[in-house]
Amino acid sequence: MAELSSNLLYIAFILYLIATFLFGGAIKIKKPEEEIKLNKWGLFGIVMTIIGFASQLGYFITRWIAAGHAPVSNLFEFITFFGMMLVAAFIIIFLIYKTPVLGVFALPVALLVIAYASMFPREISPLIPALQSDWLHIHVTTAAAGQSILALSFAAGVIYLVRAIDQTKKSKKTFWLEVVMFSLIATLGFVIITSIFSMQGYEAKFDWVDKKGNAVEETYQLPAIVGFNENELKTSGKMEPIFEVPALINAKKLNTVIWSLISGAIIYGLLRVVLRKRIAHSLQPLVRNVKLDLMDEIGYRSVLIGFPVFTLGALIFAMIWAQIAWTRFWGWDPKEVWALITWLFYAAFLHLRLSRGWHGEKSAWLAVVGFGIMMFNTIVVNLVIAGLHSYA
């Protein structure tokens, strides 16, 4: 059953990739008014996406059967579920607005999310006591669903900015938009560099002393740029850490983030050499016929729907489960703090939109920043900062 589950996820990934190219073919039109029509390429694209989603749903169900619990208990399972819900949200939005260009930007984000998830351990393991609750299904799946809907506002925001910002001259806007592109490329870099060292079977074992003075062994799958406090390399011929970090920070996972940035920088540099222009500038031909008001509406509606769902999952249901598992509603755990920061940001988004009239470009930038906050919570807080949610 576990092998079937993995195969279904792989099939979904391939179908999403094919659908992305089909949507790319659908937007090569001559007249802007034709954009609202569903041509054959767009039809093939959405059909392929729906089949891919059905395959990924099959992955989710079969893994649930194999595990005996909802497969959202570790980083691989949670991020994969997040990717699946992102595709589900995209399908619904596409069927309403019929905008192929949204598929060209939203599906690659889903592909990066799924590829990123696949780099983490995929073994099915028993749940720890704190996770043996029905609130695992309720809290985590609802929070992920809310995040996925909010993520669509990011895709719409990026399309808006690529279309609206003048790329013929350097400015603060072009700089920050390029930072967004680099962040996406860094995720791809993580997937590539992890796959390379995984195929080589790279392993380096270290002994280190935790904050309680206990000796702990840790295995690195990437060469150690940063190491644990008072570490000792046990595998001969492997790289010694250049820096040490305190026990508060997970050195192994911080090392992964650093390698992602390094590999992302290399890929980004190569793309700039080949394209001879900024990445966002290179994407402009894909969005030349996009209606900015439509992208603005999609981004706003995504937040309008995703915000209450995220509120239920990441705050209300989370507090109920925290009371059951840890006998307190709130404990200022890093994950809890960043969930609150995310909620406050999107509350401010809606306030600025409704009371201050922050439409268009301002709204698009807010959607991009909001997604950045969510990803910081998902990646950095989970990987680097130690806390009660570190079991994820």
N, C-alpha and C positions, 0 to 999 in steps of 0.2 A: 504493500500500500504506500509506503514511504517513497519507493522508487517511482511508482505511478504519479505520485504527487509532484515529484521533482520534474518528471517529463512533461507534465501538464504546464508547469510554470515556464519551462523552456520553450514550449510551443507558443504560449501566450506572448513571451518576449519576442519571438520571431515574427509573429503576426502583427504585433504593435509596430515593429520596425518596418514591415512591408506597408502597413497602413500609413505610416508617416510619409513614405515616398509617394503613395497614391494621393494623399492630400496635397503634397507638393505639386503633383501633376494637375490637380484640380484648380489650383489658383493661377495657372498660366493662362489668363484670359485677357482679352483686349479692351473690354469695356467695363468700367467700374460697376455699372448697374447689373451686370451679369453675376456679380459676386453672391447675390442672395439666392441664385438658382443652384439646385443640386445637380451638377453635371455627372457624367458617368464615372469620372475619376473620384469625385467626392462620394458618390454612391458606393463604389467599390471600397473606398477607404473606410466608411462607417460600417459597412458590412464586415470587413476584415477586423475592425476594432471590436465589434460586438462578439464575433467568434472568438477573438483573443480573450476578451473579458470572460466569456463562458468557460474557456479553458482555464483561466486563472481562478475562476470561482470553483472549478473542479479540483484544482490544486488545493484550495482552501478547505474544501469539504473532505477530501481524502486525507489531508494531513490532520484534520480535526479527528477523523475516525482513527487514524494511526496513533495519534497522541493521547486520545481520550479526553482532550480539553481544547478549548478554542486556541488556535495557533497564533497567539499574539503575546507570548510570554517572554520573548527575548528579542534582540535587535533585528535578527533576520526575519522573524515572523511579523513583528510590528511594522517594520519598514516595507515589507512586501505587501502587507495588508493596506498600508497607506497608499502604495502605488496602485493597488487594485481599486480602491475607492476613488482615487484621482481619475482613473480611467472611467469609472462609473459616472462621476460628476461630469466629465467631459462629454460622454455619450448623451446625457440628458440635455446639457446646454447646446450641443450640436444639433440635436433633433428639434430644438426650439428655434435656434437662430440660423442654422445651416451655413456656417462660416468655415470653410475648409482650412483657412489660414490658422485658425485656432488649433487644429490638429497638428499642424506643422510645428507649433511651439509647445503645446501641452503634452503631446505624446512623447517627444524626446525627454521632457522632464520626468514623465512616468518611467521611461526606459532607464534613465540615469538612476532613479530611485530604486528600481528593481535590481539593476546591476550592482549598485552600492550595497544593497541588502545581501546579495549573494556572496559578498566577500566575507561575511561573518559566519561563525560556526552554524551549520544547518542540522546538527544532530537533534533528535527528539529526546528530551530528558524530562524526568519527573518534576513536577512543580514543587517549589519550596513552600513551606506552610503559609507564608504571607500571601501567596498567589492562589491558594486552594479555596477559591470563593467564586460564586456566580458573578460577583462584581468585576472579576477579571474580564468577563465577556461584555458586561455593560459599560464599565468605565473606559476601557482601552479602545474598544471598537467604536464607541461614540466619539471619543476624542479624536481618533484617527479619521473618522468620517468628517468631522468638523474641519480638521486641518486640510483634508483633501479638497473640500469645497473652497476653502479660503485660498488654497494654492492655485485654483483656476483664475483668481483675480490677479495673481502674479503673472500667469501666462498672458492674460489680456493686457496687463500693464506693460509688460515688455514689448508686446506688439505695438501698443500705442506709442511708447517712447521711441522705438526704432523708426516708426513711421513719422513721428512729429519732430524729432530733434534734428537740427541741421548738422549733418555729418561732414560737410565740406570744410569745416574749420574746427580747431580744437577749442574746447570750452570745459567748464566744470561739469556740464551735463554729459558731454561725450565721455569725459573721464569716468564719472560714476557709472554710466551705462556700461562702459567697458569693464569696470570692476565686477559688475553683475555677470558679464559674459565669462570673465576669468573664473569666477566662483563655480559656474557650471562646468567649465573645462577642468577645474581642479578635482571635481567629483569624478569625471572621466579619468583623470590621472590616477586617482586612488584605485579605481577598478583595474587599470592597466598595470600599474606597478605591483599591486597585490597579486594579480594573476601571474606576472612574470616570475616573482620570487616563489610563488606557490608551485608553479610548474618545475622549478629547480629544486623543490623540496627544502628550501632554506629554513633552518632552525638554529636558534642560539639560546642556550639555557643560562639563566642568571640566578644567583642567590642574593637576597637583599633583606634588610631589616625593616619591618613596618613600624608604625608609630607606637605600637605597644611593646616593641623590642623583640618580636618574634621573627625567627628566620623563615623566609618564604622563597619558594622557587617559582620563577616565571619564564615562559618560553616565548621568544620573539620570532615572528615570521618575516620580519623586515629587519635589515641591518640597524643596529641601535645607534641613533643619533643622540637621544636622551635616555638616561637610565635611572633606575630607582635609587633611593638613598642607600649608601654603603653597599653598592652592588659588587658582585664578584662573578666574572665570566667563567662558566663551567664547560663550555664547548670550545675546544681549541680551533684556531684558525678563523674565528669569527670576529666581527668588528666590535671593538670596545666602545662604550658610550662616550660621547664628547662632553656631554653635560649631565649633571645629576639634578633631580628635582625632589622636593620634599614629599613625604608620604601622602599629603593631602591631594596631590595630583597623581593620576594614573599615568606613569611614565610610558608604559607600553602603548597606550592608546594615544597619548600626546605624540609619540613617535610616529604613529600612523598618520595623524593629522599633518605633521611636518612633511612626511614623505608625499602626501597628497598635494601639498602646496608646491613642493619642488618639482614633482612630475607634471603638475598642472602648468607651472611656469614654462617648462620645456615644451610642452605641447602648444601652449599659447604662442610662444616665440616662433615655433615652426610654422604655425598657421599665419602669423603676421608676415613672415618671410614669403610664404607662398602666395597669400592673398594681396600683399603689399598695401593693405589698408586695415583699419580697425574692424574687428569682428562684426560689431553692430552695423557698420557701414556696408559690409559685405551682405548682410541680411536684408538691406533695404529693398532690393528688387522683389523680394517675396511679399512685401507689404505695401507695394506702391498703390494698390487699388483698395486698400483697407479703409473703411469708413470709421473715422475716429470716434464719432458719437456712439457707434455700435459697440466698439471695444470698451468705451467708457461705461456703457450700460451693463455689459457683461461683467466687467470687473466689479461694479457696484452691487449688482444682484448676487454675485458670488459671495461677497462679504455679508450682504443682508441675510442670506440663507445660512452661510457657514458659521457666522458669529453665534447665533443661539444654539446651534448644534454643538459647537466647541464649548460654549458655556456649560451646557449640561454635562458633557463628557469629561472635560478637563478640570472643571471646578466643582460643580455640585455633586456629581457621582463620585468624583475623586475624594471629596471630603467625607462622604458617607462611608466609602471603603476604608479611608484612613482611620476613621473612628472605630471601625470593626477590627481592622488589622493591628493598629498601633495605639488604640484607645485615645486618640486626639484627632480633631478635625484638621488642624494645621500645625506644622512644625518647622516652617522655614527651611525645609530641605531644598537644595538647589533646583531640583526639578519642579517643586511646587512654586518656588519664587519665579522661575522663568515662565511657567504656565500663567501665573498672575500677570507678569509683564506683557505676555502675548495678549491676554484678555484686555488689559488696559489699553494697549496700543490700538487694537481693533475697535474698542469702544470710542477712543479718540478719533479714529478714522471716520466712524459714522457720525460723530458729533461735528467734526469739521466739514464733512460732506453736507449734512442736513442744515446746520445752523450758520456756517460760514461760507457755504457755496464753493467748497474745494472740489471742483469738477475737473475733468480733463487731465492735463499733465500733472497737476498736484496730486490728484487722486491716484494716478498711475504710479507715481513715485512712492506714495504711501503703501500701495499694494506690494511693491517690490521690497520695501523695507520690512513690511510685516512678514513676508515670506522668509526674509533673511533672519528675523528673530525666531521664527518657528524652526528653521534649520539649525540655528545655533543651539536651540534647546534640544533638538533631536540628535545632533552630532556632537557638539563640543560638551554640552552638559552631560550627556550619556557617556561619552568616551573619556573625558579628561577629568571632570570634577567628581570626587568621591561623594557618595550620599546614600540615602536609603534606597534609591532607585537604581543603584549600581548593578543589581542583579540582572537588569535588562541588557 
